[in-house]
Amino acid sequence: MAESADIIRYLYETYALWTPPSELLEWTSLSVMPLFKPIFSYLAPIQARSDGGDEGLYDSEIGYAIEEINDEASSSPVVIYTYELSPFSSETKSLLDSLKVQYKEISLGKEWIPGLLSPGGAIKRAALMKMTGQSSLPHVFIRGTPIGGLFSGQPGILSLLKEDKFMEMVRAAAN
């Protein structure tokens, strides 16, 4: 069977425009991660609060983070928000690299777990959730427009690739 996998890999690398990401990650993204979405959605604002419960201050910080994200997301044709230890982020970056798509990476830290987020990472994560409804990373933007993550989001990179729209959007953003 190893030979079959090698043949399939060779065919994709030689003839395909892109190689499909890990099936295990796709299954996890579509079957397991939705179970955690309520938890992530609940925790993101809690982790982001540095205000001791002051709703006005929190709203102000979210507003500032949204402005910052809008500026960052428009600063390059393709921008990706990541966690350094996330297999979903790593797979997305590998796919973009294989497609030779230049992108600007903005890391929110090692992972979403408290203590592993970078300063400002928690508030940006909460702001991304408020902007897009998606609480997990990666978040990909093409010229400031959110397209989701690798498998999830509206519509997600994989969906756009399957529809032959992703590279067209990237080329249009680069011009």
N, C-alpha and C positions, 0 to 999 in steps of 0.2 A: 503493500500500500504506500510506502514511502515514495516509491518511484512514481505512482500516480499523482501524488501531491506535488512532486517535483515537476512533473509534466504540466500540470495545471498552472503552477506558479510561473513556469517558463512561458506558457501561452499567454497568460495575462500580462507578464512583463514585456513580452515581445509585441503583442498585437492589440492589447486593450488600451484604451485611453486612461483607465484607472483600474486599480485592483480593489475589489471589495474589502471593506474593513472586516475585522474579526466577527465571525458569526456569533461567538459566545458573548461578545460585548453588545452586539445588536440585540440578542435575546434578552440580556440583562437590562438593557436600556428600555426595551419595549414591554418586558414582562415583570421585572423585579422593581426597577426604579419607580414606576408609578405607585407602588405600594408605600414608598418612602416619601413621596411628594408632600403629603400632609405634614409629616414630621419636619421636612426641610422648610416648608412654608411657615410653619409655626416657629421654628428655631431662628430663621434668618433675621427677623426683626428683633428678637431678643438679643442675639449676638451683636447686632448693630447698635443697640442702645448704649450710649455713653452718658445719657442725660438723667439717670436716676428716676425715670418715669415721667419727665416733662414732655408731654405730647407735642407741644409747640416747637420745642428745640429739636425733637426727633424729626418732625415734618420738615423743619428747616434744613437739617443735615441731609435728609433724603433728597430734598430739592436741589441742594448744592451738588450732591453726588450724581444726580441725574444730569445736571448741566455739565459736570466734568465728563461723564460717560458720553454725552452727546458730542462734546468737543473731541474727546479721544477717538470715538468711533468714526468721526469724519476726518481725522488727521491722516488717514492712509486708505487706499482703496479697500484693503481687507484688514480687519482688526479682530483679534480673537482674545477673549478673556478666559483665562485658564487657572487651574490648580496644578502645581508642579508635580504632584504625586498621582494625579487622576489618570487612570488608564484611558478614559474617554478623551481627555485633553491630549494625551500623548498620541492616541490613534488619530485624532483629528489633525494634529500637527504633522504626523507622518504622511497622512493622505494629502494634505496641502503641499508638503515638500515633494511628494511623488508627482504631483500635478505641476510642479514648478511654479506654484502660486506664491508670490511674495506677500508676506503679512507682517503686521505689527502685533506682537504678543504682549498682553498686559496680564501679569500674574497677580492673583489676589492672595497668594500665599501657597503653602505646601498643600493644604487640604482644608475642608470646611470645619474641621474639628477645632474647638477653642484652643488657643495656644499655637496653632499652625497657620492661622490667618495672618497676613501681613497687616501692618497699621493701615487702616482705611479699607481693608479688604472686606470686612463684615458689612460696612455701610454700603459699599459698592454692590455687594451681592444682594442686599435687600433692595437697593435701587434698581438693579437689573430685574429682579423679580417683579417689582412694581411696574416697570416699563414693559415687560414682555410676558409676564405670567409664568416664566420658567425660573425655577429656583436652583437648578443644577447647572454645572459648567461642563463643557465650554459653551460660551456664547460667541457667535460669529456675527460680525457686521460687515456688510458690503456697502461702502461709501455712506456709512451712517445708518443704514437700514438693517435692523436685526433679521437674521434668517434662521435663528435657532442654533442647535448644536449639530453634532454629527448625525444622530438618528432622530432626535426629537426637536420640537420647536415648530415654528411656522415659516417655512416648511421643513427645514433641516437640510444639511449639505447632501446627504445621501439621496433624498428625494429629488433634489435639484439635479444631481448628477444623473440619476436614472431618467429624468425628463430632458436631458441634454441642455439644461438651462444654466447650470452653475458657471461654467467657463465663459459663457456668453455674458453673464452678469459681471464676472471679474474683469473681462476685457473692457466692457462698457465703463466700469468704475475706474479703470486705469487711464482712460482717455479724457 
